[in-house]
């Protein structure tokens, strides 16, 4: 150890000598240059003085005032002339080089080299004292703590007397304070881990105080200390294991650290501090899920609410949540709120992670009401949160799937309790919520069409999913009640359609009525009818959009078209659809032509030119699917299995794929934005047909 330190000292000494020699030469050359400039300045001033004309009689009093000023204030100083060609140009040149000299002197490493030499000498002294037994372990810890605190105190003292000590850079004080904080961190960990002087609880509290102190010092010395304090604070639970598995205390601690980090991030305008706090908060939350218990539900719920407030609401509404905005935002602007969406998404992941492990019906209900208060109240205050009701709809569906059905006979009381009561309340609540807010903001300046979408989608999604997930023994009773409630919603929507005046309201309530009635008929029929129901919705919405002269966003139709085409393309290959019949006819012979007719009506009445291109492609796709599937079924009696098909089945399948590829390539000739996609799809189908021929 001694030889190593001696080597460091020798290296530092040699480096110091070299740097000193180098800087002495540089300072000498700069001083010579400044002397030359001063001589040129004096010569220029003498020449300028000798060339001045003698003053006139009426200005004789001016020199007297100057003499008086010289007598009161000491030696007179040359005044800058207002003439642009006068000496200030040369003076500014000299001042510039003098400032460069000051910067050069401050920028050299002599001062820091001296500090390093002192530090190495201190290490020698401490090492000698420890090995000789002069300093006990307790005294070492005390001296280390005193040294860390002294560095922080010295940084504050130098910050208060910067001019006195010629400190022109705040990095000097920040470096001293950072060193003091790191020293305090280190000496506390040494006292806890190495010597065992501190109990886990005392060590945890001490490190927490050091971290919060560093964060508070960052307001004076810059964000570097905040980074050290926050990073050290988040590392405390990993460095100090209390062994108590106190998850509520862990969540409270990381929330406090994140609160201080976000607050300082706003004060010093450092976005990366917000990101560090964000990552620390949710990383510890995700790790805490692996060690949590069922009794920690309230702690996780409070953690979720606080995290939503800190990382999502504060950025938009302010600390007091008083900011408001009712003007609608575009879909792209809503998706641009990435930090808020990331925060609320992680909150939902955390609370769902707990409910999956320890979720009872009571906890799921409480969680649903709490999340509804967060996700549905925020859009009332600010339009930037208009995406949150969609998250509430997804959250409601996941909560419904986690709820356990009530015990007892399957009758009316069974349907009006437990998870099915939950789906009814959420469906009606979201429908009413969307309708009220949509009508409230139905002006040109504050139009927020997302609420019309929530009004239409919420009841259809919740009633449809709850019915689809219900066991077969429940669907018989469930259908009657669901159909009655959907018919009631459709009736109310139809009545409202006749009473409202704005076209967007007429269209929205009309679509809601049609969607509810379509779902009623879809539930009583087979699953294959769902694709037809979606296609009918595309046609009905297109017709009503043309009727009321309301242009709906194209992405809504594109999403429905994508769902229809994916279902129609994949359903023939699924075993669940192999034996389905509609009126004693195989479902493809009924659904494919009906879907084609629905899409043809949508293409005829939809006012969007861009969407007409999509609908034309969808029509060709349905025709190609019909050609691909029906000959094989009618001639062979069943759909071919891709890897177990016979010779004849492979021939029909290859012919169908070739026909579909040709259809795609033909479509690529007239398509604009999707031409490349059609070509790639046709190429893949031709490769598949070639592979089938090789296998034959």
Order of alpha helices (4+ residues) and beta strands (2+ residues): alpha-alpha-alpha-alpha-alpha-alpha-alpha-alpha-alpha-alpha-alpha-alpha-alpha-alpha-alpha-alpha-alpha-alpha-alpha-alpha-alpha-alpha-alpha-beta-beta-alpha-alpha-alpha-alpha
